[in-house]
Amino acid sequence: MEKVHVIGAGLAGSEAINQLTKRGIPVILHEMRPVKSDAAHKTAYYAELVCSNSLRAGNIENAVGLLKEEMRRLDSLIMEQADKHAVPAGGALAVDREGFAKGVTDAIQNNPLVTIVNEEVTDLDSLDGYVIVASGPLTSDALFANIQAKISEGYLHFFDAAAPIVDADSINYDLVYRASRYDKGGADYLNCPFYTKEEYLAFYEALKSAETAPVKDFEHKVFEACMPIEEMALRGEDTMRFGPLKPVGLVDPRVGKEAYAVVQLRQDNAAASLFNLVGFQTHLKWGEQKRVFGMIPGLENAEFVRYGVMHKNTYMNSPKLLNKDFSLRKEPRFYFAGQMTGVEGYVESAASGLMAGLACARKILGEELAEFPAETAHGSLANYVSNPEVEHFQPMNINFGLIPPLAVRIRKKKEKNPLIAARALEKLGEFKENYHI
């Protein structure tokens, strides 16, 4: 039986290994820790949770809860160990961090189909056969350079500076208007107008005094060319008004004039269910983002499906590079999984590893490619990272905005989300039956 090389034993790599070995395929795991450490991990355990012990919402009316339930139904090792080591956390799934990581580690190290090599991989072409790269956001410098050379310059980013994204249904359309600057290119933007200097200054003062998240030592020099919106505010009262909040050329057709300042929202997906705040890269803590950005006209009740982030995060321009099964288009013996592919979060990373491992296993076994239905959380993630029509690609958490809408429009989230989740699980059941998974 052909062996598969898996690079990295984080959540994605561990899940890929599980999917491969469940189907009888031997794996060579290349994990550089503990021989060589990185800037974030503290133990030698696999699937170590670095930033939080929370795997977020537990119920399927939340998109990440739906993703977790789909993973359970796909025999996920990560979910098996998470459920086993769960600790009280209200409606969320949180785990005993050490117990969870040890459980995953034991399952892999005691698997007779897994050969473990503690080394740093620096050249992908030195590995024969199929390879799943799951080296994580802190990929070593040497492997980073090798991947960058393989996929071409400009398609691998070394930091994540992304503006917040809001659910389109949560925007107050009574306060915003559609327009492009000087009417060029059609009314492609939603515009949130500060009509008076007073309301703009209230937002400006709140932004200046808002609490920022701590920056890790290895991130300090990463963002010299990308200014956070709060730092822009600190440079002067009018700095934002000459930058991303520039009102010139954005006449509100309802009143026939320009506002004092304007925040623009740009459509983020084809379904127009998500909009990002243009120019709002930020280091603000998430709670502060909700509070301060909620002062923007039209966003007072906005639901943030992704908060703005600025941190070191190696990720690919996946829509230009990857197939839906997470294989590299120009060299499909290579698969990529985890945060490197542009999925954001522990659960999403594990799910990408599940999909890559399953796809690679089916290819080796000579089975038909199993493409996850778009209506499932797994399918929507796969579509997001592989859709060449995606513009301004940024890492993304799973959210209902990525999943195709229901045939009937339902505005209330409490009514809509359970129906989307039920449809997803039904489609997943059909998918498993059709492909004997």
C-alpha positions, 0 to 999 in steps of 0.5 A: 500500500502506498504511503502518504507523507503528512507534514505537521501534527497540528489539528489538521495534520492529526485529522488527515492522519486519522482519515487515511489510517481508518482506510488502511493507508500507512502514513509517515508523519514528519513533525519537527517538534520537539527537535525544533520548536516554534514561537508559540507551542509549549509542549511536545503534544500533537494538536496543541491548542495555543490561543484558547481552549475553546472550540466555540459554539456547540449548537448547530444553529451556529455555523461552527457548531454545525461544522463540528456535528458534521465532523462527528458524523465523519468519524473525526478524531479531533471531535472524538477527543474534544467531546471526551475531554470537554469542560463546562463552558455554557453553550460552547465546547471547551476542552481540557487543553492538556488532556485533549492534546495528549489524547490526540497524541496517544491515538496517533503514536499508538497507531500501527500504520503511523511512522513518526519522523521528528525532523524539519522538512525543508524540501517538498520534492524530497518526499515521494508519493502523496504529501499533505502539508499541514505545517500551520501558521508558524511554518518554519522559514525554510519550508515557507521558502520552499513552498513559496518557490513551488507555488510562485512568488506572490501567492503565499502571504506571511501575515494576515491583515484583514478587515472585519466582515459583517452579515449583510442581513444585520446591516441597517439599510435605512441608514446606508446607501449604495454608490461608488466614488464619482459613480465609477464602476456602478454602485458597488459599495454600501456607504455608511455616512457620518453626516455631522462632524460631531458624530464623526468625532465621537467615533474618532475619540472612541477609536483612539481610546479603544483597547488593543490586543497584545502583539507577539514578539515575532509579529512586531515588524510584520505590519510596517506597510499596513496601518491599523485603523486605530493607529491612523486615528492617533495620527490626527483628527482628519487622517481617516477622512483623507484615507479610508473614510474619505467622503469625496465623490460619494454623494448620497442620492437621498439627500444630494450631498456628501457626508462629513465622513463615510465608511465603505462596505465592500461585497465579500462574496458572490451571494452578497451575504457578507460585506467587509469594512474597507480599510479597517485592518485593526489590532483592537480586541474583538469586544472593542471592535463590536463596541466602537465599530457599532458606532458606524451608522448602519452597523449599530446591530451588525453581526460580525462573522469575522473580526479584524485581525493583524497577526502572523499567519502563513496562508496561500492565495488558495483560490488561485492554487487549490482544487476543492479536494485541497490538492495543488492544481499544478501538482495534485500529489501535494495536498494542503490543509489547515490555516495555510489554506485560508481557513481560520480557527481550530475547528476549520483547520481540523475540518480541512485536514479531514477533507484532504485526508479523505480525498487523498485516501480515495485517490489512492484506493482508486475511488471516485472523488467525493465532492462535499455538497455546497450546502454543508459546512464542509462543502462551503469551506472547500468552495471558499478556498478553491473558488477562483472568482473570490477576490480579496481573499482572506482567511475566514471562519465558517459562517452561514454567509458561506453556505448557499441560502435557502430557496425561501428568504427568511430574515430572522436568524433564529428561524433561518439557521436551524433550517440551513443546519437541518438541510446541511445534515440531510445533504451530508447523510446523502453524501455519505450514503452515495460515496459509502463513507 
